[in-house]
Amino acid sequence: MGYSRTPLILLISGCFRYNISIVNEEQGAIRYSRNFLCFFIMAFFALLVTRQTSLLSPLPAPLLGMSEPLVFVTCFAVLTGYFLIKTVLLKIIGWTIDAPSFMYFLGKTGQDYFILTGLTVIGLYAVINLFNNKVHDLILSTVVIIAAIGYLLYTIRCIRIFISARYSLFFWILYLCTLELVPFAILLHFVVQIK
């Protein structure tokens, strides 16, 4: 219990602390807990997409004819691939601008907000499922609203991090377009092509 409670408290307090510090890892165990929670939340979102019939109905062309477990594995692989590519790109950008600790902190901040958003979605998903099928369509809109709020809070935090590190907003816009908006736009384009 202590292993999971302490990193979770550090994660929540780190997201809402006013003073921004590049030294984010106060314990060695939080790094592994954060990665584990990230993969757990990605697995949950992949399961949510797989089980939600109104979300991807009909399935996109590459997923047609796949069984439910194979759709889950595909969704999880896409999320994991995005996570790994973003991690590698953050390391490359940190090396390029000679600020690896800054980019590491920025990446971990993104993970923190993803985890908090995911834990909120899981909690609300459990509450909504208590009502059986009466409000089952509410799940999709709830997930979208919570994800939008979490992303807005993350964006505000990123702006504060960039300003406190004395980087120009141009670098923030470049970061946002490269690692945040373009992958989301590609995913949206893939999903909207559903006929």
C-alpha positions, 0 to 999 in steps of 0.5 A: 500500500505504501508503494502505491500511495506515496508515488500517487500523492507525489504525482497529484501534488506535482501536478498542482504545485505552484512552484515549478522545479525541474527536479521532479523525481523525489523518489526513485520508485515514482518513475517506475510507478508512473510508467506502470500506471501509464501502461495500465491506463493505456490498456484501459483506454484500449479496452474502452475503445474495444468495448464501446460499440458506438465509438467505432461502429463500424470499425475503421478499414484496417480493423475490419474483420478482427476479433475483439482481442485483436482490436484491443491489442492493436489499440494498445499497440498504437497507444504504446507506440505513441508513448515510446515515440514521444519518449524518444523524440523528447530525448532527442529534442532535449539533446538538441537544445542541450536541456535534457532535464527540461524535456524529461520534466516536460515528458513526465508532466505529460505522463502525470496528467495522462494518469490523473485523467485516466484515473478520473475516467476509470472512477467515473466509468465504474460509477456510470456502469452501476446504472447498467445500460440506462446511461451507457451512452453517457460513457463516451461523452464523459470520457471526451469531456474529462479528456478535454479538461485534463488536456486543457490543464496539461496545456496550461501547465506546459505554458507555465513550464516553458515560461518559467524555464525562460524559453520562448512561446515559439518553442512551446508552439513547436513542441505542441504541434510536433508531439501533441497536435499532429498525432491527435490530428492523424488519429482523428483523421483515421477515426473520422474516415469511418463510413 
